Amino acid sequence: MPDTSRPDTSRPDTSRPEAGVTELHRLALTVAEEGARMAREMREAGVAIADRKTSIADIVTEADRAVETAIRDAIARVRPQDGFLGEETDEAGSASGLTWVVDPIDGTVNYAYGIPAWAVSVAVVEGDPDPATWTGLAGVVVNPSGGETWEAYRGGGARLNGRTLRIAKETELARTLVGTGFGYLPERRMAQARVVTQLLGTVRDIRRAGAASLDICSVAAQRLDAYYEMGLHPWDLAGGTIVALEAGAHVSGLRGAGPGESFYLACNPVIAGPLLDLLIASGAEPLALAED
């Protein structure tokens, strides 16, 4: 029989933030800030395009790969039993039940063009590395161009540069500023554009910044009232989602599903129901992942 006289310390106790989750948060903060410093220095030295993936718009820079490797190595030195899921390197399984989900440069096209809307996103989650089912424990999103660090841990609230974030639950659909993004494949962009066309007649306006992690964090800071997108990968949304949830945002998929690649919504909870209805009426449907 198991020895119940001693506590199980193999996983952090998420019911008590001080007992494990804050340590994960500190590590996430450290590696994200160091990764952002590295990415900024490489950007100042000049951008080298290393590869293209699904289309000519879907690029990878040398910095993407170098930053992810540096973050992965730094985490492994401290927590070798944890899993790793990043955009640029192979997934590593977890022996601890925890997985680090990393986007080394979210908004790579912005980064390549010198547009100051890109970020390094680091999160640690418990459970299978599936956004619809995992439990987010700690998340950090750093935008070095804007001098902004967004961070949160489960049960500990969300902060921007140390300032506590909390969504004021006072808004309506007609005053909703909505952020979104577009996929890389032309046919997907056209379908997404049709949804935007329908939304424009009802909401205040639409914004498209080009970095999902920053858009999600913008919901937490009330710079946006809502952000939705189809086709996000786990590393795009992991860090920002923890920040948004801790700030009081609604986060979900479409038609009762959990958030993930097929559909993702983060918004002020007051407008969640009406906005979901409007998105469906505008032609938004969960993305068929088999198309990727």
C-alpha positions as CSV (number, residue, x, y, z in Angstrom):
1,M,0.0,0.0,0.0
2,P,1.2,3.6,-0.6
3,D,2.7,5.4,2.3
4,T,0.1,8.1,3.1
5,S,2.1,9.4,6.1
6,R,4.2,11.5,3.7
7,P,2.8,14.0,1.1
8,D,3.1,13.3,-2.6
9,T,5.4,15.9,-3.9
10,S,5.8,14.5,-7.4
11,R,3.3,17.1,-8.7
12,P,2.5,20.6,-7.4
13,D,-0.5,20.9,-5.2
14,T,-2.7,23.3,-7.2
15,S,-5.1,23.8,-4.3
16,R,-2.3,25.6,-2.5
17,P,-0.5,28.0,-4.8
18,E,2.4,28.5,-2.4
19,A,3.2,24.7,-2.4
20,G,4.8,24.2,-5.9
21,V,3.0,26.4,-8.5
22,T,4.9,29.5,-7.5
23,E,8.2,27.7,-8.1
24,L,7.1,26.7,-11.6
25,H,6.0,30.3,-12.1
26,R,9.4,31.7,-11.2
27,L,11.1,29.3,-13.6
28,A,8.7,30.2,-16.4
29,L,9.4,33.9,-15.8
30,T,13.1,33.4,-15.7
31,V,13.3,31.4,-19.0
32,A,10.8,33.6,-20.8
33,E,12.6,36.8,-19.9
34,E,16.0,35.3,-20.9
35,G,14.5,34.0,-24.2
36,A,13.0,37.4,-24.9
37,R,16.4,39.1,-24.3
38,M,18.0,36.6,-26.7
39,A,15.4,37.1,-29.4
40,R,15.7,40.9,-29.1
41,E,19.4,40.7,-29.5
42,M,19.2,38.4,-32.5
43,R,16.6,40.8,-34.1
44,E,18.9,43.8,-33.6
45,A,21.7,41.8,-35.3
46,G,19.4,41.0,-38.3
47,V,16.8,38.4,-39.2
48,A,17.7,35.2,-41.0
49,I,14.8,33.2,-42.5
50,A,15.6,29.6,-41.9
51,D,12.6,27.9,-43.5
52,R,9.0,28.1,-44.6
53,K,6.3,25.7,-43.4
54,T,2.7,25.5,-44.7
55,S,2.9,28.5,-47.1
56,I,5.1,31.5,-48.1
57,A,3.6,33.4,-45.2
58,D,4.5,30.7,-42.6
59,I,8.1,31.4,-41.9
60,V,10.7,30.3,-39.3
61,T,13.7,32.4,-38.4
62,E,17.0,31.2,-37.0
63,A,16.0,33.0,-33.8
64,D,12.9,30.8,-33.4
65,R,15.0,27.7,-33.3
66,A,17.8,29.2,-31.2
67,V,15.5,30.6,-28.6
68,E,13.4,27.5,-28.2
69,T,16.5,25.4,-27.8
70,A,17.9,27.7,-25.1
71,I,14.6,27.7,-23.2
72,R,14.2,23.9,-23.5
73,D,17.7,23.3,-22.2
74,A,17.3,25.7,-19.3
75,I,14.1,23.9,-18.2
76,A,15.6,20.5,-18.6
77,R,18.5,21.4,-16.4
78,V,16.1,22.1,-13.5
79,R,13.2,19.8,-14.2
80,P,14.4,16.9,-16.4
81,Q,11.3,14.8,-15.6
82,D,8.9,17.3,-17.2
83,G,7.7,17.1,-20.8
84,F,8.2,19.7,-23.5
85,L,6.0,20.9,-26.4
86,G,7.4,23.6,-28.5
87,E,6.8,25.0,-32.0
88,E,10.2,24.2,-33.5
89,T,11.5,21.0,-31.8
90,D,10.3,17.5,-31.2
91,E,7.8,16.9,-28.4
92,A,9.3,15.2,-25.3
93,G,7.0,13.1,-23.1
94,S,6.5,13.8,-19.4
95,A,7.4,11.5,-16.4
96,S,6.0,14.0,-13.9
97,G,2.6,14.8,-15.4
98,L,3.7,18.3,-16.3
99,T,4.6,19.7,-19.7
100,W,6.2,23.0,-20.7
101,V,4.5,24.5,-23.7
102,V,6.7,27.1,-25.5
103,D,6.4,29.5,-28.4
104,P,9.9,30.9,-28.8
105,I,8.6,33.8,-31.0
106,D,4.9,34.3,-31.4
107,G,4.3,36.7,-34.3
108,T,7.3,35.6,-36.4
109,V,6.2,37.6,-39.4
110,N,6.0,40.7,-37.2
111,Y,9.4,39.9,-35.9
112,A,10.9,39.5,-39.4
113,Y,9.4,42.8,-40.5
114,G,10.3,44.8,-37.4
115,I,6.7,45.3,-36.3
116,P,6.9,45.5,-32.5
117,A,4.1,43.0,-31.8
118,W,5.8,39.7,-31.1
119,A,6.4,37.8,-27.9
120,V,8.0,34.8,-26.2
121,S,5.4,32.6,-24.5
122,V,6.2,30.0,-21.8
123,A,3.6,27.9,-19.9
124,V,3.6,24.8,-17.8
125,V,0.5,22.6,-17.8
126,E,-0.7,19.5,-16.0
127,G,-2.2,16.6,-17.9
128,D,-2.1,15.6,-21.5
129,P,-0.8,18.5,-23.6
130,D,-4.2,19.3,-25.0
131,P,-5.6,22.8,-24.5
132,A,-9.2,21.4,-24.1
133,T,-8.3,19.2,-21.2
134,W,-5.0,20.3,-19.6
135,T,-4.8,22.4,-16.4
136,G,-2.7,25.5,-16.8
137,L,-0.4,26.1,-13.9
138,A,1.8,29.0,-14.8
139,G,2.2,31.2,-17.9
140,V,4.4,34.1,-19.0
141,V,4.2,36.2,-22.2
142,V,7.0,38.7,-22.8
143,N,6.9,41.4,-25.4
144,P,10.4,42.9,-25.3
145,S,9.6,45.6,-28.0
146,G,6.9,47.0,-25.7
147,G,8.7,46.4,-22.5
148,E,5.8,44.3,-21.2
149,T,5.7,41.1,-19.2
150,W,2.4,39.3,-18.6
151,E,2.4,36.6,-16.0
152,A,0.1,34.5,-13.9
153,Y,-0.1,31.3,-12.0
154,R,-3.1,29.2,-11.0
155,G,-4.9,30.7,-8.1
156,G,-2.5,33.6,-7.9
157,G,-4.0,36.2,-10.3
158,A,-2.6,37.8,-13.4
159,R,-0.3,40.8,-13.7
160,L,1.2,43.1,-16.3
161,N,4.6,44.5,-15.2
162,G,3.5,43.8,-11.7
163,R,0.1,45.5,-12.0
164,T,-2.8,43.2,-11.1
165,L,-5.2,42.6,-14.0
166,R,-9.0,42.0,-13.5
167,I,-11.6,42.2,-16.1
168,A,-14.5,44.6,-15.3
169,K,-17.7,42.8,-16.2
170,E,-19.3,45.8,-17.9
171,T,-19.7,45.7,-21.6
172,E,-22.2,44.9,-24.4
173,L,-21.9,43.4,-27.9
174,A,-22.2,46.7,-29.8
175,R,-19.3,48.1,-27.8
176,T,-17.1,45.0,-28.2
177,L,-13.6,45.5,-29.7
178,V,-12.8,42.1,-31.2
179,G,-9.3,40.7,-32.0
180,T,-8.8,37.9,-34.5
181,G,-6.2,36.3,-36.7
182,F,-5.9,34.5,-40.0
183,G,-4.5,31.1,-41.0
184,Y,-1.7,30.7,-43.5
185,L,-3.6,28.8,-46.2
186,P,-5.4,31.0,-48.7
187,E,-8.7,29.1,-48.6
188,R,-8.8,29.3,-44.8
189,R,-8.1,33.0,-44.9
190,M,-11.1,33.6,-47.2
191,A,-13.4,31.7,-44.9
192,Q,-12.2,33.6,-41.9
193,A,-12.6,36.9,-43.8
194,R,-16.3,36.1,-44.4
195,V,-16.9,35.8,-40.7
196,V,-15.2,39.1,-40.0
197,T,-17.4,40.8,-42.7
198,Q,-20.5,39.6,-40.8
199,L,-19.1,40.7,-37.4
200,L,-18.3,44.2,-38.5
201,G,-22.0,45.1,-38.7
202,T,-22.6,44.3,-35.0
203,V,-19.4,44.8,-33.0
204,R,-17.5,48.1,-32.4
205,D,-14.6,47.1,-34.6
206,I,-12.0,44.4,-35.4
207,R,-8.3,44.3,-34.7
208,R,-5.6,42.0,-36.1
209,A,-2.2,42.3,-34.5
210,G,-0.6,39.1,-35.7
211,A,0.5,37.5,-32.3
212,A,-2.1,35.3,-30.6
213,S,-0.4,35.4,-27.2
214,L,-0.5,39.2,-27.1
215,D,-4.1,39.3,-28.3
216,I,-5.2,36.9,-25.5
217,C,-3.3,38.9,-22.9
218,S,-4.9,42.1,-24.3
219,V,-8.3,40.6,-23.3
220,A,-6.9,40.2,-19.7
221,A,-5.9,43.9,-19.8
222,Q,-9.2,45.0,-21.4
223,R,-7.4,46.4,-24.5
224,L,-9.6,44.0,-26.4
225,D,-13.1,42.8,-25.2
226,A,-12.7,39.5,-27.1
227,Y,-10.3,37.5,-29.2
228,Y,-11.2,34.5,-31.4
229,E,-9.3,32.4,-33.9
230,M,-9.4,29.1,-35.7
231,G,-6.2,27.1,-36.2
232,L,-4.2,28.1,-33.1
233,H,-1.6,25.6,-31.9
234,P,-1.1,24.7,-28.2
235,W,2.0,26.9,-28.0
236,D,0.2,29.9,-29.5
237,L,-2.4,30.0,-26.7
238,A,-0.9,28.3,-23.6
239,G,0.8,31.2,-21.8
240,G,-1.8,33.8,-22.7
241,T,-4.7,31.6,-21.7
242,I,-3.4,31.3,-18.1
243,V,-3.1,35.0,-17.9
244,A,-6.6,35.6,-19.3
245,L,-8.3,33.0,-17.0
246,E,-6.6,34.4,-13.9
247,A,-7.8,37.9,-14.9
248,G,-11.4,36.6,-15.1
249,A,-11.9,36.0,-18.8
250,H,-14.2,33.4,-20.4
251,V,-12.2,30.9,-22.5
252,S,-13.8,28.2,-24.6
253,G,-14.2,26.6,-28.0
254,L,-17.4,26.8,-30.1
255,R,-20.7,24.9,-29.6
256,G,-19.8,23.7,-26.1
257,A,-16.3,22.4,-26.9
258,G,-13.1,23.3,-25.0
259,P,-10.6,25.8,-26.4
260,G,-8.1,24.5,-28.9
261,E,-7.0,24.4,-32.5
262,S,-10.5,23.9,-33.9
263,F,-11.7,27.1,-32.3
264,Y,-10.6,29.4,-29.6
265,L,-12.4,32.3,-27.8
266,A,-11.2,34.5,-24.9
267,C,-13.5,37.3,-23.9
268,N,-15.2,39.4,-21.2
269,P,-17.6,36.8,-19.6
270,V,-20.5,39.2,-19.9
271,I,-20.6,39.0,-23.7
272,A,-19.6,35.3,-24.0
273,G,-23.1,34.0,-24.8
274,P,-24.1,36.7,-27.3
275,L,-20.7,36.7,-29.0
276,L,-20.7,32.9,-29.4
277,D,-24.2,33.1,-30.9
278,L,-23.0,35.9,-33.3
279,L,-19.9,34.0,-34.4
280,I,-22.1,30.9,-35.2
281,A,-24.6,33.1,-37.1
282,S,-21.7,34.7,-39.0
283,G,-20.6,31.4,-40.3
284,A,-17.8,30.4,-37.8
285,E,-17.4,26.7,-37.5
286,P,-14.9,24.5,-35.7
287,L,-11.9,24.0,-37.9
288,A,-11.5,20.5,-39.5
289,L,-8.0,19.7,-38.2
290,A,-7.5,17.1,-40.9
291,E,-7.1,20.0,-43.4
292,D,-3.7,20.8,-41.8
